Every structure is written in structure tokens, then in C-alpha cells.
Amino acid sequence: MDRPRAEATGQATTRFRAWRLAKELSLDEVADLTGLSKAMLSRAERGQRELAPMTKVKVARRLGVAVRDLFEVSEVSA
């Protein structure tokens, strides 16, 4: 599911935190909306935890935004 961060994810975590703060949501509120723990979200925001791709999709869907609005997205070639 979720795995420790392999490399710096500062830009991605900054994007998620910036979005949350712009919407004036607390970590508690985001945790309630997404079903993830406050601790996990906090670690993800600080770059201490890399969320699995499907977890990123789940978070974005439950918050009603595109994944790329919250996280760095790698291009997938067909």
C-alpha cells in the first residue's frame, strides 16, 4: 500500500499542503474526507511517506480534484 519515501518528494508534498491550506482545511478534516489517518497524511505532506499511486487517486477523488492538482504525476507511455 504505502511505502517509505525513496527520494525527495518536496514538490509533490508541497503541492498537497498548499492545496489543503488554500482550501483552509485542517489535517483532521482531510483525514475525515479521505478515510486516511491524520498521521499518514501529515507524513505524506512532509515527504516522510510516499503514498501508493492508488492511494493518491483515492485521496484526489474523495477531495473532488485531479490527482495532478495534489501530487506529482509521472507520464505513462502507451
C-alpha positions in Angstrom: 0.0 0.0 0.0 2.1 2.9 1.2 5.9 2.8 1.3 8.6 4.9 2.8 9.9 7.6 0.5 12.7 6.6 -1.7 13.8 10.0 -2.7 12.9 13.7 -2.1 9.2 14.4 -2.8 9.3 18.0 -1.7 7.4 19.4 -4.7 4.7 16.9 -4.6 4.2 17.2 -0.8 4.3 21.0 -1.1 1.5 20.8 -3.7 -0.7 18.8 -1.4 -0.1 21.0 1.6 -0.5 24.2 -0.5 -3.9 22.9 -1.8 -5.1 22.0 1.7 -4.1 25.4 3.2 -5.7 27.2 0.2 -8.9 25.4 1.0 -8.5 26.2 4.7 -8.8 22.6 5.6 -7.1 21.0 8.6 -5.4 17.6 8.5 -8.3 16.3 10.7 -10.8 17.5 8.1 -8.8 15.9 5.2 -8.5 12.7 7.2 -12.3 12.6 7.7 -12.9 13.3 4.0 -10.4 10.7 2.7 -10.6 7.9 5.3 -6.8 8.1 5.8 -5.3 8.8 9.2 -4.1 12.3 10.1 -0.7 10.8 10.9 -0.3 9.3 7.4 -1.4 12.5 5.7 1.0 14.5 7.8 3.9 12.3 6.9 2.9 12.4 3.3 2.8 16.3 3.4 6.3 16.4 5.0 7.8 14.0 2.5 8.4 11.3 5.1 5.9 8.9 3.4 5.3 8.2 -0.3 1.7 7.4 -0.9 1.0 4.5 -3.3 -0.4 5.6 -6.7 -3.9 4.2 -5.9 -3.9 5.9 -2.6 -3.2 9.2 -4.4 -6.1 8.5 -6.7 -8.4 7.8 -3.7 -7.4 11.0 -2.0 -7.9 13.1 -5.1 -11.3 11.5 -5.8 -12.6 12.0 -2.3 -11.5 15.6 -2.3 -13.0 16.2 -5.8 -9.8 17.3 -7.5 -7.5 15.9 -10.2 -4.5 13.8 -8.9 -2.1 16.2 -10.6 -3.5 19.1 -8.5 -2.3 17.4 -5.3 0.7 15.2 -6.3 3.5 14.9 -8.8 2.3 12.7 -11.7 4.6 10.6 -13.9 3.7 10.3 -17.5 2.7 6.8 -18.6 3.6 5.8 -22.1 1.2 3.6 -24.0 
